[in-house]
């Protein structure tokens, strides 16, 4: 049985670094929790939000807050799907907007580490 002994900030780490941490902790029988702070996540959401909203749009903050709550509830994949869906509805194809593409990739790739409260659904 692995003893849990620490947390690693995984927010800005490259995937190979996380793999190395997991390999080394497993070799030592130590459980490691990857921690990604919500501020780092929100930076990606704001990037997508600015691509999806006109300058001065008063709904942008509510959009980011809603997506953030979904992620906090364990719904990172759902948030990524909603961002991609909103982009497609706005006529923004995959690969045509860095803010959207980065947010979707980040949320999808880090979904397992974005379970802040152990939830699995979306927040309203």
C-alpha positions in Angstrom: 0.0 0.0 0.0 1.3 3.5 -0.9 1.6 6.1 1.8 0.5 9.5 0.7 3.4 11.9 1.3 3.1 15.1 -0.4 1.8 17.3 -3.1 3.3 18.5 -6.4 2.3 21.7 -8.2 1.4 20.3 -11.6 0.0 23.5 -13.1 2.9 24.5 -15.3 4.7 21.2 -15.6 5.3 19.5 -18.9 3.7 16.0 -19.2 7.0 14.2 -19.1 7.8 15.8 -15.8 4.5 14.6 -14.3 5.3 11.1 -15.8 8.7 11.1 -14.1 7.2 12.2 -10.7 4.6 9.4 -11.0 7.2 6.8 -11.9 9.6 7.8 -9.1 6.8 7.9 -6.5 5.6 4.5 -7.6 9.1 3.1 -7.4 9.3 4.3 -3.8 5.8 3.3 -2.8 4.8 6.9 -2.2 1.5 8.4 -3.3 1.8 11.9 -4.7 -1.1 14.3 -5.3 -0.8 16.6 -8.3 -2.0 20.1 -7.3 -3.1 22.6 -9.9 -4.2 25.9 -8.6 -7.5 27.4 -9.8 -5.8 30.7 -10.8 -3.8 28.9 -13.4 -6.9 27.3 -14.7 -8.7 30.6 -14.8 -6.0 32.1 -17.0 -6.9 29.6 -19.7 -10.6 30.3 -19.3 -10.1 34.0 -19.7 -8.1 33.3 -22.9 -11.0 31.4 -24.3 -13.5 33.9 -23.0 -11.9 36.8 -24.8 -12.0 34.8 -28.1 -15.7 34.1 -27.6 -16.9 37.5 -26.4 -16.9 41.0 -27.9 -14.8 43.6 -26.2 -16.9 45.2 -23.5 -19.4 42.2 -23.3 -20.8 42.3 -19.8 -21.5 38.6 -19.8 -17.8 37.6 -20.0 -17.3 37.4 -16.2 -20.3 35.3 -15.7 -19.1 33.0 -18.4 -15.7 32.5 -16.8 -17.3 32.0 -13.4 -19.7 29.4 -14.7 -16.9 27.5 -16.5 -14.8 27.8 -13.3 -17.6 26.3 -11.2 -18.0 23.4 -13.6 -14.3 22.7 -13.3 -14.3 22.9 -9.5 -17.1 20.4 -9.5 -14.9 17.9 -11.5 -16.2 18.8 -14.9 -13.0 19.8 -16.7 -13.9 17.7 -19.8 -17.4 19.1 -19.9 -16.0 22.6 -19.7 -13.6 21.9 -22.5 -16.5 20.4 -24.6 -18.6 23.5 -24.0 -15.8 25.8 -25.0 -15.2 23.9 -28.2 -18.9 23.8 -28.9 -19.2 27.6 -28.3 -16.3 28.2 -30.6 -17.8 26.0 -33.4 -21.1 27.8 -33.0 -19.2 31.1 -33.4 -17.5 29.8 -36.5 -14.1 29.4 -34.9 -12.6 26.2 -36.2 -10.1 24.0 -34.4 -6.6 25.5 -34.8 -7.9 29.0 -35.6 -7.7 30.6 -32.1 -4.9 30.0 -29.6 -6.9 31.0 -26.5 -9.6 28.5 -27.3 -7.3 25.7 -28.4 -5.0 26.2 -25.4 -7.9 26.1 -23.0 -9.5 23.0 -24.5 -6.1 21.2 -24.6 -5.2 22.2 -21.1 -8.6 21.1 -19.6 -8.6 17.9 -21.5 -5.0 16.9 -20.8 -5.2 17.9 -17.1 -8.7 16.6 -16.4 -7.6 13.9 -14.0 -5.7 16.5 -12.0 -8.5 19.0 -12.0 -10.7 17.3 -9.5 -10.6 20.0 -6.8 -13.4 18.6 -4.7 -13.6 15.1 -6.0 -16.7 15.8 -8.0 -17.6 14.5 -11.4 -20.4 16.7 -12.6 -21.0 20.3 -13.5 -21.9 23.2 -11.3 -24.8 25.4 -12.2 
